[in-house]
Amino acid sequence: MNGSEILSLPIEYRISLVVLYMFVFIGGIIGVIMMSTTLMSNMLSITRVSVINLLVVHVIFLLTVPFRVHYYVSTTWTLGFTFCKLVSNMLHVHMYLSFIFYAIILCTRYLAYFEYRHRLEFYRDLHAVIASVAIWLFILAIIIIPSNLTYGSGMTTNDTQCFTFGTALKNTNVKVLNYIICTVVLLISVILASCQCYILWCVFRKHGHVSWIHQEFWAQIKSLCFVLIMLICFVPYQAFRMYYVCKYFEELEKVNEVFLAVTAFSCFDMLVFAGSSVWRHAYKVCCVS
């Protein structure tokens, strides 16, 4: 891509991206603050430890959002190509790491439900720390460092432009890798959503019309919120990504940026998680009492 191509990005796209990322940044910060005040108890819970790691992923990503907003406003990148790759790559890293932790959280909750509803926990706090460190070392070694080193490699660079790495999709190996990743994400999303629907059906079958007043139901509603975030934020992008990879042309890159921005709304999951008890109380006051 040449240096003037970003200027051809219609103003409505740039305004939309700025608005989307501002919402993500503000909502994400509020969610992080709300959630950080409630997570320090019961560090033995696998779900809680996973949420803490998810919180860290969100914080790291949110630190890069202001650079995106500034770029879409000014249309000029002044921080160098290496930092451009890092900021651009962090959006993808955030999406896939969030997806991984969602899958861990949901699988843990599903196993807890089917294993006679016993909570799955670590034996000691040290075990939780070791597990978290091991996951992050694996992520750094397998995902973050290699992807940042190879992201945009072999492309013509322009120090004043950023987020224009679409031409890498002309590489057959890159295409195949994208197809595999998209297929895996979509398949896992469908499986997790199906499991959640089955569990909700079991809860309704067990408690009938009074399901709404049982803690078991609200626990599954919390899991359902994670599933819905995956289906709303990640699945549309992965489906579009397969078309984008297959039919790549430069005009699609604009649409791809918007779909990517939507994936960042997964940062709102902290608002869902932190506010679930408030919503449950409000429901009881309004609809049950």
VENGI-V236890 format. One record per run of one state. SS is the DSSP state (~ for helix, > for strand, _ for the rest). FROM is the first residue (numbers start at 1). TO is the last residue. If there is no record, write none. Layout:
ss->SS from->FROM to->TO
ss->SS from->FROM to->TO
This chain:
ss->_ from->1 to->4
ss->~ from->5 to->8
ss->_ from->9 to->10
ss->~ from->11 to->36
ss->_ from->37 to->44
ss->> from->45 to->45
ss->~ from->46 to->74
ss->_ from->75 to->80
ss->~ from->81 to->114
ss->_ from->115 to->120
ss->> from->121 to->121
ss->_ from->122 to->124
ss->~ from->125 to->150
ss->_ from->151 to->165
ss->~ from->166 to->170
ss->_ from->171 to->171
ss->~ from->172 to->213
ss->_ from->214 to->214
ss->~ from->215 to->246
ss->_ from->247 to->251
ss->~ from->252 to->288
ss->_ from->289 to->289
